[in-house]
Amino acid sequence: MLKKSGYLLASAALLLMSHNALALSLSVSGHDDGFGVEASQSIAPTLRAGVGYFTSDDSGRDVDLYSGSLMFAPYLPIVDLAVGGRYQYQDTHYGDGGGLGLGGSAFVGTPIPLTSVGAYGFYTPDGLSHGDIEKSYNYGAQARVNLFSQTYVYGGYQYYRTKFDDRGKKTLDSGPTLGVSIGF
């Protein structure tokens, strides 16, 4: 009987851990001139894979950005940290191409209950880009408010800038943005 209870307890623990490892998150954000969607999935306890799409005409021209990311997010008690890489393909009036951006995010809690603040950023250097893209920057700052487990609303500022081979540096999108992220 004791042996069967041990197997049952171990099976329940594995099921619970596998449920957390397979957590899915969907995020939607936008502003007057653009919007984005992103889906991410835990593929291991500290590893997340994601895909995303962002479109904007903030620069006066249509911009479509497609991305795929792999982020390492270790458990840390004070800061929500993620580091890794993101491949992004840019389809713009100024040129088309992509590259592997390196970066991450860091968020910390505030004295306001259920609220955190932080920033994110990715840099794609010349050596990791292709097509018309020489290098690219994407960064932003956010304030998040948890509504309930794994679901929050956020507001902040984002900035996309790319240096193209023949067109120079172009700001593809910048300004305030609002969004919601829902975890399953």
VEXDREN-521614 format. One record per residue: residue in one letter; residue number from 1; x, y, z of N, C-alpha, C in turn. Coordinates in pm, whole numbers, plus 50000, padded with zeros to 5 digits. Each point is the difference from the previous one (the first is absolute). Example, Ala and Ser with C-alpha at 12.3 -4.5 7.8 and 13.67 -1.06 7.14 Angstrom:
# residues 2
+---------+-----+-------+-------+-------+-------+-------+-------+-------+-------+-------+
! residuo ! num !   npx !   npy !   npz !  capx !  capy !  capz !   cpx !   cpy !   cpz !
+---------+-----+-------+-------+-------+-------+-------+-------+-------+-------+-------+
!       a !   1 ! 51319 ! 49431 ! 50780 ! 49911 ! 50119 ! 50000 ! 50090 ! 50120 ! 50000 !
!       s !   2 ! 49965 ! 50105 ! 49928 ! 50082 ! 50119 ! 50006 ! 49923 ! 50109 ! 50073 !
+---------+-----+-------+-------+-------+-------+-------+-------+-------+-------+-------+
# end
This chain:
# residues 184
+---------+-----+-------+-------+-------+-------+-------+-------+-------+-------+-------+
! residuo ! num !   npx !   npy !   npz !  capx !  capy !  capz !   cpx !   cpy !   cpz !
+---------+-----+-------+-------+-------+-------+-------+-------+-------+-------+-------+
!       m !   1 ! 50082 ! 49881 ! 50000 ! 49918 ! 50119 ! 50000 ! 50087 ! 50125 ! 50000 !
!       l !   2 ! 50105 ! 50003 ! 50084 ! 50090 ! 50115 ! 50009 ! 50072 ! 50023 ! 49868 !
!       k !   3 ! 50038 ! 49890 ! 49934 ! 50069 ! 50010 ! 49872 ! 49908 ! 50060 ! 49893 !
!       k !   4 ! 49872 ! 49958 ! 49998 ! 49904 ! 50054 ! 49904 ! 49975 ! 50148 ! 50025 !
!       s !   5 ! 49993 ! 50040 ! 50126 ! 49981 ! 50142 ! 50033 ! 50119 ! 50083 ! 49954 !
!       g !   6 ! 50120 ! 49944 ! 50014 ! 50120 ! 50068 ! 49954 ! 49999 ! 50020 ! 49850 !
!       y !   7 ! 49959 ! 49897 ! 49925 ! 49989 ! 50011 ! 49854 ! 49895 ! 50104 ! 49960 !
!       l !   8 ! 49888 ! 49998 ! 50070 ! 49893 ! 50096 ! 49972 ! 50047 ! 50144 ! 50026 !
!       l !   9 ! 50069 ! 50021 ! 50112 ! 50051 ! 50133 ! 50033 ! 50105 ! 50046 ! 49899 !
!       a !  10 ! 50090 ! 49912 ! 49960 ! 50103 ! 50035 ! 49901 ! 49936 ! 50032 ! 49865 !
!       s !  11 ! 49900 ! 49922 ! 49961 ! 49930 ! 50026 ! 49873 ! 49929 ! 50135 ! 50003 !
!       a !  12 ! 49935 ! 50032 ! 50110 ! 49932 ! 50129 ! 50012 ! 50100 ! 50115 ! 49994 !
!       a !  13 ! 50116 ! 49984 ! 50064 ! 50103 ! 50104 ! 49995 ! 50052 ! 50020 ! 49860 !
!       l !  14 ! 50025 ! 49891 ! 49926 ! 50046 ! 50011 ! 49861 ! 49894 ! 50066 ! 49912 !
!       l !  15 ! 49874 ! 49966 ! 50021 ! 49893 ! 50061 ! 49923 ! 49994 ! 50150 ! 50026 !
!       l !  16 ! 50012 ! 50040 ! 50126 ! 49997 ! 50141 ! 50035 ! 50119 ! 50074 ! 49939 !
!       m !  17 ! 50120 ! 49941 ! 50006 ! 50118 ! 50065 ! 49942 ! 49989 ! 50009 ! 49849 !
!       s !  18 ! 49945 ! 49898 ! 49934 ! 49986 ! 50004 ! 49855 ! 49896 ! 50103 ! 49959 !
!       h !  19 ! 49897 ! 50020 ! 50081 ! 49900 ! 50103 ! 49970 ! 50064 ! 50138 ! 50002 !
!       n !  20 ! 50084 ! 50028 ! 50102 ! 50069 ! 50129 ! 50006 ! 50100 ! 50014 ! 49887 !
!       a !  21 ! 50064 ! 49892 ! 49959 ! 50099 ! 50006 ! 49893 ! 49935 ! 50026 ! 49865 !
!       l !  22 ! 49872 ! 49974 ! 49987 ! 49933 ! 50017 ! 49872 ! 49910 ! 50124 ! 49998 !
!       a !  23 ! 50026 ! 50098 ! 50085 ! 49918 ! 50119 ! 50008 ! 50007 ! 50080 ! 49871 !
!       l !  24 ! 49884 ! 50039 ! 49949 ! 49988 ! 50078 ! 49877 ! 49960 ! 50142 ! 50037 !
!       s !  25 ! 50057 ! 50097 ! 49931 ! 49969 ! 50140 ! 50025 ! 49971 ! 50069 ! 49868 !
!       l !  26 ! 49892 ! 50077 ! 49995 ! 49963 ! 50080 ! 49882 ! 49998 ! 50146 ! 50041 !
!       s !  27 ! 50060 ! 50084 ! 49916 ! 50010 ! 50143 ! 50031 ! 49959 ! 50082 ! 49878 !
!       v !  28 ! 49924 ! 50106 ! 50025 ! 49956 ! 50093 ! 49895 ! 50032 ! 50140 ! 50049 !
!       s !  29 ! 50061 ! 50080 ! 49912 ! 50031 ! 50139 ! 50037 ! 49975 ! 50090 ! 49881 !
!       g !  30 ! 49987 ! 50129 ! 50028 ! 49977 ! 50092 ! 49890 ! 50003 ! 50146 ! 50042 !
!       h !  31 ! 49995 ! 50083 ! 49897 ! 49989 ! 50145 ! 50015 ! 49932 ! 50054 ! 49875 !
!       d !  32 ! 49990 ! 50130 ! 49986 ! 49925 ! 50060 ! 49889 ! 50047 ! 49953 ! 49862 !
!       d !  33 ! 50131 ! 49976 ! 49983 ! 50054 ! 49971 ! 49868 ! 50041 ! 49854 ! 49978 !
!       g !  34 ! 49982 ! 49914 ! 50100 ! 50043 ! 49862 ! 49980 ! 49951 ! 49907 ! 50108 !
!       f !  35 ! 50022 ! 49870 ! 49977 ! 49965 ! 49900 ! 50100 ! 50090 ! 49878 ! 49983 !
!       g !  36 ! 50004 ! 49919 ! 50105 ! 50079 ! 49878 ! 49996 ! 49933 ! 49888 ! 50076 !
!       v !  37 ! 50033 ! 49878 ! 49962 ! 49954 ! 49881 ! 50070 ! 50121 ! 49910 ! 50022 !
!       e !  38 ! 49999 ! 49928 ! 50111 ! 50110 ! 49910 ! 50031 ! 49946 ! 49880 ! 50077 !
!       a !  39 ! 50053 ! 49884 ! 49969 ! 49968 ! 49878 ! 50074 ! 50131 ! 49938 ! 50047 !
!       s !  40 ! 50003 ! 49957 ! 50125 ! 50120 ! 49933 ! 50051 ! 49958 ! 49876 ! 50078 !
!       q !  41 ! 50091 ! 49904 ! 49999 ! 49973 ! 49870 ! 50061 ! 50123 ! 49956 ! 50078 !
!       s !  42 ! 49980 ! 49958 ! 50124 ! 50109 ! 49940 ! 50076 ! 50031 ! 49864 ! 49940 !
!       i !  43 ! 50127 ! 49976 ! 49969 ! 50039 ! 49870 ! 49945 ! 50084 ! 49921 ! 50099 !
!       a !  44 ! 50039 ! 50066 ! 50108 ! 50070 ! 49939 ! 50113 ! 49978 ! 50095 ! 50117 !
!       p !  45 ! 50028 ! 49960 ! 50123 ! 49971 ! 50087 ! 50114 ! 50062 ! 50141 ! 49992 !
!       t !  46 ! 50113 ! 50018 ! 49934 ! 50060 ! 50134 ! 49992 ! 50021 ! 50047 ! 49855 !
!       l !  47 ! 49933 ! 49937 ! 49905 ! 50020 ! 50032 ! 49859 ! 49866 ! 50026 ! 49932 !
!       r !  48 ! 49989 ! 50115 ! 49929 ! 49878 ! 50036 ! 49929 ! 50030 ! 50025 ! 49854 !
!       a !  49 ! 49911 ! 49954 ! 49913 ! 50008 ! 50027 ! 49857 ! 49880 ! 50086 ! 49964 !
!       g !  50 ! 50019 ! 50094 ! 49908 ! 49891 ! 50088 ! 49963 ! 50002 ! 50038 ! 49854 !
!       v !  51 ! 49883 ! 50042 ! 49951 ! 49986 ! 50054 ! 49865 ! 49920 ! 50129 ! 50011 !
!       g !  52 ! 50026 ! 50094 ! 49908 ! 49928 ! 50125 ! 50008 ! 49988 ! 50069 ! 49866 !
!       y !  53 ! 49907 ! 50094 ! 49994 ! 49977 ! 50082 ! 49882 ! 49969 ! 50142 ! 50048 !
!       f !  54 ! 50060 ! 50099 ! 49935 ! 49974 ! 50140 ! 50032 ! 49987 ! 50076 ! 49869 !
!       t !  55 ! 49902 ! 50088 ! 49991 ! 49982 ! 50084 ! 49882 ! 49978 ! 50144 ! 50044 !
!       s !  56 ! 50052 ! 50093 ! 49922 ! 49989 ! 50141 ! 50035 ! 50015 ! 50086 ! 49875 !
!       d !  57 ! 49939 ! 50118 ! 50004 ! 50027 ! 50101 ! 49898 ! 50042 ! 50131 ! 50068 !
!       d !  58 ! 50059 ! 49986 ! 50119 ! 50046 ! 50114 ! 50079 ! 50106 ! 50082 ! 49925 !
!       s !  59 ! 50080 ! 49934 ! 49916 ! 50107 ! 50068 ! 49927 ! 49949 ! 50066 ! 49872 !
!       g !  60 ! 49870 ! 49989 ! 49973 ! 49945 ! 50052 ! 49877 ! 49995 ! 49896 ! 49890 !
!       r !  61 ! 50058 ! 49885 ! 50025 ! 50003 ! 49887 ! 49906 ! 49959 ! 49874 ! 50075 !
!       d !  62 ! 49943 ! 49905 ! 49929 ! 49961 ! 49874 ! 50064 ! 50123 ! 49917 ! 50037 !
!       v !  63 ! 49996 ! 49945 ! 50120 ! 50108 ! 49916 ! 50053 ! 49935 ! 49873 ! 50053 !
!       d !  64 ! 50053 ! 49883 ! 49960 ! 49956 ! 49872 ! 50053 ! 50122 ! 49929 ! 50056 !
!       l !  65 ! 49992 ! 49959 ! 50128 ! 50110 ! 49933 ! 50068 ! 49952 ! 49864 ! 50048 !
!       y !  66 ! 50074 ! 49895 ! 49963 ! 49970 ! 49862 ! 50039 ! 50115 ! 49950 ! 50086 !
!       s !  67 ! 49970 ! 49933 ! 50111 ! 50109 ! 49959 ! 50089 ! 49978 ! 49862 ! 50059 !
!       g !  68 ! 50111 ! 49940 ! 50039 ! 50003 ! 49875 ! 50074 ! 50109 ! 50010 ! 50106 !
!       s !  69 ! 49972 ! 49957 ! 50121 ! 50097 ! 50020 ! 50109 ! 50019 ! 49873 ! 50082 !
!       l !  70 ! 50115 ! 49994 ! 50065 ! 50029 ! 49896 ! 50097 ! 50065 ! 50069 ! 50120 !
!       m !  71 ! 49933 ! 49997 ! 50115 ! 50043 ! 50076 ! 50117 ! 50021 ! 49908 ! 50120 !
!       f !  72 ! 50109 ! 50026 ! 50073 ! 50032 ! 49931 ! 50124 ! 49953 ! 50089 ! 50115 !
!       a !  73 ! 49912 ! 49948 ! 50084 ! 49941 ! 50078 ! 50110 ! 50016 ! 49924 ! 50132 !
!       p !  74 ! 50115 ! 50016 ! 50066 ! 50021 ! 49928 ! 50127 ! 49912 ! 50057 ! 50110 !
!       y !  75 ! 49969 ! 49918 ! 50098 ! 49924 ! 50050 ! 50114 ! 50093 ! 50081 ! 50089 !
!       l !  76 ! 49963 ! 50126 ! 50021 ! 50072 ! 50088 ! 50092 ! 49896 ! 50064 ! 50092 !
!       p !  77 ! 50025 ! 50009 ! 50129 ! 49898 ! 50048 ! 50094 ! 49965 ! 50148 ! 49986 !
!       i !  78 ! 50090 ! 50085 ! 49955 ! 49975 ! 50145 ! 50000 ! 49967 ! 50054 ! 49862 !
!       v !  79 ! 50057 ! 49943 ! 49897 ! 49984 ! 50054 ! 49865 ! 49950 ! 49891 ! 49905 !
!       d !  80 ! 49910 ! 50039 ! 49909 ! 49952 ! 49913 ! 49893 ! 50091 ! 50028 ! 49881 !
!       l !  81 ! 50097 ! 49911 ! 49975 ! 50104 ! 50020 ! 49901 ! 49989 ! 49898 ! 49889 !
!       a !  82 ! 50022 ! 50044 ! 49876 ! 50005 ! 49910 ! 49884 ! 50110 ! 50049 ! 49907 !
!       v !  83 ! 50084 ! 49910 ! 49951 ! 50105 ! 50034 ! 49905 ! 49999 ! 49897 ! 49888 !
!       g !  84 ! 50037 ! 50045 ! 49879 ! 50003 ! 49905 ! 49890 ! 50012 ! 50068 ! 49866 !
!       g !  85 ! 49945 ! 49932 ! 49899 ! 50009 ! 50049 ! 49864 ! 49864 ! 50006 ! 49933 !
!       r !  86 ! 49991 ! 50092 ! 49904 ! 49875 ! 50014 ! 49923 ! 50036 ! 50026 ! 49855 !
!       y !  87 ! 49952 ! 49913 ! 49912 ! 50015 ! 50026 ! 49857 ! 49882 ! 50086 ! 49958 !
!       q !  88 ! 50029 ! 50107 ! 49925 ! 49893 ! 50088 ! 49953 ! 50019 ! 50029 ! 49852 !
!       y !  89 ! 49893 ! 49979 ! 49922 ! 50000 ! 50035 ! 49859 ! 49920 ! 50129 ! 49983 !
!       q !  90 ! 50056 ! 50097 ! 49928 ! 49936 ! 50130 ! 49980 ! 49962 ! 50016 ! 49853 !
!       d !  91 ! 49874 ! 50027 ! 49975 ! 49949 ! 50028 ! 49866 ! 49957 ! 50147 ! 50001 !
!       t !  92 ! 50083 ! 50088 ! 49942 ! 49975 ! 50144 ! 50007 ! 50018 ! 50066 ! 49863 !
!       h !  93 ! 49958 ! 50123 ! 49989 ! 50021 ! 50081 ! 49880 ! 50149 ! 50027 ! 49979 !
!       y !  94 ! 50076 ! 50003 ! 50107 ! 50143 ! 50033 ! 49995 ! 50087 ! 49881 ! 49962 !
!       g !  95 ! 49948 ! 49880 ! 50013 ! 50074 ! 49880 ! 49968 ! 49946 ! 49881 ! 50077 !
!       d !  96 ! 50041 ! 49883 ! 49957 ! 49957 ! 49875 ! 50064 ! 50122 ! 49923 ! 50047 !
!       g !  97 ! 49984 ! 49931 ! 50109 ! 50109 ! 49918 ! 50052 ! 49973 ! 49967 ! 50146 !
!       g !  98 ! 50097 ! 49939 ! 50061 ! 49982 ! 49961 ! 50139 ! 50131 ! 49978 ! 50069 !
!       g !  99 ! 49989 ! 49944 ! 50117 ! 50120 ! 49971 ! 50076 ! 49967 ! 49947 ! 50138 !
!       l ! 100 ! 50105 ! 49952 ! 50066 ! 49988 ! 49947 ! 50135 ! 50035 ! 50110 ! 50100 !
!       g ! 101 ! 49902 ! 50038 ! 50079 ! 50020 ! 50100 ! 50105 ! 50027 ! 49933 ! 50133 !
!       l ! 102 ! 50092 ! 50057 ! 50075 ! 50034 ! 49949 ! 50132 ! 49946 ! 50099 ! 50104 !
!       g ! 103 ! 49945 ! 49950 ! 50108 ! 49946 ! 50091 ! 50101 ! 49919 ! 49929 ! 50104 !
!       g ! 104 ! 49902 ! 50072 ! 50056 ! 49917 ! 49942 ! 50103 ! 49915 ! 50103 ! 50070 !
!       s ! 105 ! 49954 ! 49964 ! 50119 ! 49914 ! 50088 ! 50078 ! 50025 ! 49980 ! 50148 !
!       a ! 106 ! 49967 ! 50104 ! 50077 ! 50009 ! 49992 ! 50146 ! 49886 ! 50082 ! 50059 !
!       f ! 107 ! 49926 ! 49940 ! 50094 ! 49889 ! 50067 ! 50068 ! 50012 ! 49976 ! 50149 !
!       v ! 108 ! 49969 ! 50103 ! 50079 ! 50002 ! 49990 ! 50146 ! 49868 ! 50049 ! 50057 !
!       g ! 109 ! 49964 ! 49945 ! 50113 ! 49878 ! 50043 ! 50068 ! 50014 ! 50139 ! 50058 !
!       t ! 110 ! 49888 ! 50064 ! 50024 ! 49997 ! 50133 ! 50060 ! 49924 ! 49993 ! 50132 !
!       p ! 111 ! 50003 ! 50108 ! 50079 ! 49920 ! 50002 ! 50123 ! 49849 ! 49996 ! 49973 !
!       i ! 112 ! 49959 ! 50033 ! 49878 ! 49859 ! 49992 ! 49963 ! 49965 ! 49853 ! 49979 !
!       p ! 113 ! 49900 ! 49948 ! 50068 ! 49967 ! 49857 ! 49987 ! 49974 ! 49959 ! 49855 !
!       l ! 114 ! 50051 ! 49881 ! 49964 ! 49979 ! 49937 ! 49870 ! 50056 ! 50080 ! 49881 !
!       t ! 115 ! 50090 ! 50094 ! 50027 ! 50055 ! 50085 ! 49894 ! 50151 ! 49981 ! 49991 !
!       s ! 116 ! 50049 ! 49992 ! 49876 ! 50144 ! 49991 ! 49977 ! 50039 ! 50096 ! 49888 !
!       v ! 117 ! 50126 ! 50038 ! 49999 ! 50053 ! 50087 ! 49895 ! 50128 ! 49936 ! 49946 !
!       g ! 118 ! 50029 ! 50032 ! 49875 ! 50120 ! 49943 ! 49942 ! 50023 ! 50049 ! 49859 !
!       a ! 119 ! 50095 ! 49933 ! 49935 ! 50038 ! 50038 ! 49865 ! 50043 ! 49876 ! 49922 !
!       y ! 120 ! 50001 ! 50013 ! 49869 ! 50046 ! 49894 ! 49912 ! 50080 ! 50063 ! 49887 !
!       g ! 121 ! 50081 ! 49920 ! 49935 ! 50076 ! 50051 ! 49887 ! 50066 ! 49889 ! 49922 !
!       f ! 122 ! 50014 ! 50022 ! 49868 ! 50070 ! 49908 ! 49911 ! 50085 ! 50083 ! 49905 !
!       y ! 123 ! 50121 ! 49950 ! 49974 ! 50091 ! 50064 ! 49907 ! 50045 ! 49895 ! 49898 !
!       t ! 124 ! 49981 ! 50031 ! 49873 ! 50045 ! 49914 ! 49891 ! 50122 ! 50066 ! 49936 !
!       p ! 125 ! 50121 ! 49946 ! 50021 ! 50119 ! 50060 ! 49942 ! 50015 ! 49966 ! 49852 !
!       d ! 126 ! 50088 ! 50072 ! 49934 ! 50025 ! 49982 ! 49857 ! 50037 ! 49856 ! 49967 !
!       g ! 127 ! 50080 ! 49935 ! 50081 ! 50045 ! 49864 ! 49973 ! 49891 ! 49894 ! 50008 !
!       l ! 128 ! 49885 ! 50032 ! 50061 ! 49893 ! 49902 ! 50015 ! 49876 ! 50037 ! 49918 !
!       s ! 129 ! 50017 ! 50090 ! 49902 ! 49887 ! 50043 ! 49918 ! 50020 ! 49961 ! 49855 !
!       h ! 130 ! 49890 ! 50005 ! 49923 ! 50007 ! 49967 ! 49858 ! 49902 ! 50087 ! 49923 !
!       g ! 131 ! 50007 ! 49994 ! 49867 ! 49912 ! 50080 ! 49916 ! 50041 ! 50145 ! 50005 !
!       d ! 132 ! 49903 ! 50090 ! 50002 ! 50025 ! 50144 ! 50002 ! 50030 ! 50055 ! 50138 !
!       i ! 133 ! 49995 ! 49915 ! 50103 ! 50018 ! 50043 ! 50139 ! 50149 ! 49999 ! 50036 !
!       e ! 134 ! 50050 ! 50113 ! 50051 ! 50136 ! 50003 ! 50055 ! 49998 ! 49969 ! 50148 !
!       k ! 135 ! 49920 ! 50075 ! 50075 ! 49982 ! 49974 ! 50143 ! 49865 ! 50054 ! 50042 !
!       s ! 136 ! 49953 ! 49952 ! 50115 ! 49866 ! 50035 ! 50045 ! 49996 ! 50008 ! 50152 !
!       y ! 137 ! 49916 ! 50091 ! 50051 ! 49979 ! 50017 ! 50144 ! 49850 ! 49992 ! 50028 !
!       n ! 138 ! 49965 ! 49938 ! 50109 ! 49863 ! 50000 ! 50049 ! 50006 ! 50001 ! 50152 !
!       y ! 139 ! 49942 ! 50101 ! 50063 ! 49998 ! 50004 ! 50146 ! 49875 ! 50071 ! 50048 !
!       g ! 140 ! 49973 ! 49982 ! 50128 ! 49883 ! 50063 ! 50059 ! 50000 ! 49988 ! 50150 !
!       a ! 141 ! 49908 ! 50073 ! 50061 ! 49978 ! 49997 ! 50145 ! 49851 ! 49979 ! 50024 !
!       q ! 142 ! 49967 ! 49928 ! 50108 ! 49860 ! 49969 ! 50028 ! 49971 ! 50002 ! 50150 !
!       a ! 143 ! 49875 ! 50026 ! 50030 ! 49943 ! 49977 ! 50132 ! 49890 ! 49895 ! 49982 !
!       r ! 144 ! 50002 ! 49897 ! 50084 ! 49904 ! 49891 ! 49990 ! 49916 ! 49991 ! 50127 !
!       v ! 145 ! 49874 ! 49968 ! 49983 ! 49910 ! 49977 ! 50114 ! 49936 ! 49863 ! 49983 !
!       n ! 146 ! 50028 ! 49910 ! 50096 ! 49941 ! 49866 ! 49997 ! 49852 ! 50008 ! 50030 !
!       l ! 147 ! 49918 ! 49939 ! 49915 ! 49858 ! 49991 ! 50025 ! 49969 ! 49873 ! 50078 !
!       f ! 148 ! 50059 ! 49890 ! 49959 ! 49995 ! 49873 ! 50070 ! 50112 ! 49914 ! 49945 !
!       s ! 149 ! 50014 ! 49879 ! 50045 ! 50113 ! 49914 ! 49967 ! 50032 ! 50000 ! 49851 !
!       q ! 150 ! 50122 ! 50036 ! 49965 ! 50054 ! 50001 ! 49865 ! 49927 ! 50092 ! 49903 !
!       t ! 151 ! 49922 ! 50094 ! 50047 ! 49929 ! 50094 ! 49914 ! 50022 ! 50141 ! 50051 !
!       y ! 152 ! 50046 ! 50089 ! 49911 ! 50026 ! 50137 ! 50041 ! 49974 ! 50097 ! 49885 !
!       v ! 153 ! 49977 ! 50126 ! 50037 ! 49992 ! 50109 ! 49903 ! 50128 ! 50081 ! 50015 !
!       y ! 154 ! 50040 ! 50066 ! 49893 ! 50123 ! 50077 ! 50007 ! 49993 ! 50123 ! 49911 !
!       g ! 155 ! 50080 ! 50097 ! 50036 ! 50014 ! 50121 ! 49922 ! 50146 ! 50041 ! 50003 !
!       g ! 156 ! 50042 ! 50065 ! 49895 ! 50140 ! 50040 ! 49997 ! 50038 ! 50072 ! 49874 !
!       y ! 157 ! 50127 ! 49993 ! 49967 ! 50056 ! 50067 ! 49885 ! 50085 ! 49898 ! 49923 !
!       q ! 158 ! 49990 ! 50003 ! 49865 ! 50083 ! 49911 ! 49919 ! 50067 ! 50078 ! 49888 !
!       y ! 159 ! 50113 ! 49944 ! 49952 ! 50079 ! 50068 ! 49898 ! 50064 ! 49896 ! 49908 !
!       y ! 160 ! 49975 ! 50010 ! 49870 ! 50062 ! 49915 ! 49898 ! 50081 ! 50090 ! 49908 !
!       r ! 161 ! 50128 ! 49968 ! 49979 ! 50085 ! 50077 ! 49909 ! 50091 ! 49903 ! 49926 !
!       t ! 162 ! 50013 ! 50021 ! 49870 ! 50081 ! 49912 ! 49916 ! 50088 ! 50083 ! 49908 !
!       k ! 163 ! 50123 ! 49952 ! 49980 ! 50089 ! 50060 ! 49901 ! 49997 ! 49911 ! 49877 !
!       f ! 164 ! 49956 ! 50056 ! 49888 ! 49989 ! 49927 ! 49874 ! 50123 ! 50027 ! 49914 !
!       d ! 165 ! 50035 ! 49906 ! 49912 ! 50119 ! 50011 ! 49916 ! 50006 ! 50131 ! 49922 !
!       d ! 166 ! 49897 ! 50031 ! 49923 ! 50004 ! 50117 ! 49912 ! 49913 ! 50116 ! 50047 !
!       r ! 167 ! 49926 ! 49983 ! 50106 ! 49904 ! 50103 ! 50044 ! 50038 ! 50066 ! 50131 !
!       g ! 168 ! 50103 ! 49954 ! 50068 ! 50040 ! 50059 ! 50127 ! 49914 ! 49953 ! 50115 !
!       k ! 169 ! 50004 ! 50075 ! 50111 ! 49925 ! 49965 ! 50122 ! 49857 ! 50050 ! 49989 !
!       k ! 170 ! 49906 ! 49913 ! 50033 ! 49857 ! 50034 ! 49995 ! 49933 ! 49954 ! 50128 !
!       t ! 171 ! 49921 ! 50088 ! 50061 ! 49918 ! 49963 ! 50114 ! 49872 ! 49939 ! 49945 !
!       l ! 172 ! 49978 ! 49872 ! 50027 ! 49885 ! 49929 ! 49946 ! 49876 ! 50017 ! 50087 !
!       d ! 173 ! 50020 ! 50018 ! 50131 ! 49887 ! 50020 ! 50092 ! 50054 ! 50054 ! 50131 !
!       s ! 174 ! 49927 ! 50092 ! 50058 ! 50036 ! 50050 ! 50133 ! 49877 ! 50062 ! 50064 !
!       g ! 175 ! 49995 ! 49990 ! 50131 ! 49892 ! 50063 ! 50073 ! 49935 ! 49912 ! 50104 !
!       p ! 176 ! 49898 ! 50052 ! 50067 ! 49931 ! 49925 ! 50105 ! 49920 ! 49884 ! 49942 !
!       t ! 177 ! 49985 ! 49898 ! 50081 ! 49923 ! 49883 ! 49958 ! 49927 ! 49941 ! 50121 !
!       l ! 178 ! 49887 ! 49934 ! 49974 ! 49921 ! 49932 ! 50103 ! 49979 ! 49855 ! 49956 !
!       g ! 179 ! 49987 ! 49910 ! 50097 ! 49981 ! 49861 ! 49964 ! 49947 ! 49916 ! 50114 !
!       v ! 180 ! 49972 ! 49875 ! 49965 ! 49955 ! 49902 ! 50097 ! 50067 ! 49867 ! 49967 !
!       s ! 181 ! 50038 ! 49925 ! 50103 ! 50059 ! 49868 ! 49984 ! 49918 ! 49901 ! 50083 !
!       i ! 182 ! 49960 ! 49891 ! 49935 ! 49918 ! 49899 ! 50064 ! 50076 ! 49868 ! 50001 !
!       g ! 183 ! 50015 ! 49942 ! 50117 ! 50068 ! 49872 ! 50014 ! 49902 ! 49887 ! 50023 !
!       f ! 184 ! 50031 ! 49885 ! 49944 ! 49914 ! 49881 ! 50014 ! 50076 ! 49889 ! 50069 !
+---------+-----+-------+-------+-------+-------+-------+-------+-------+-------+-------+
# end
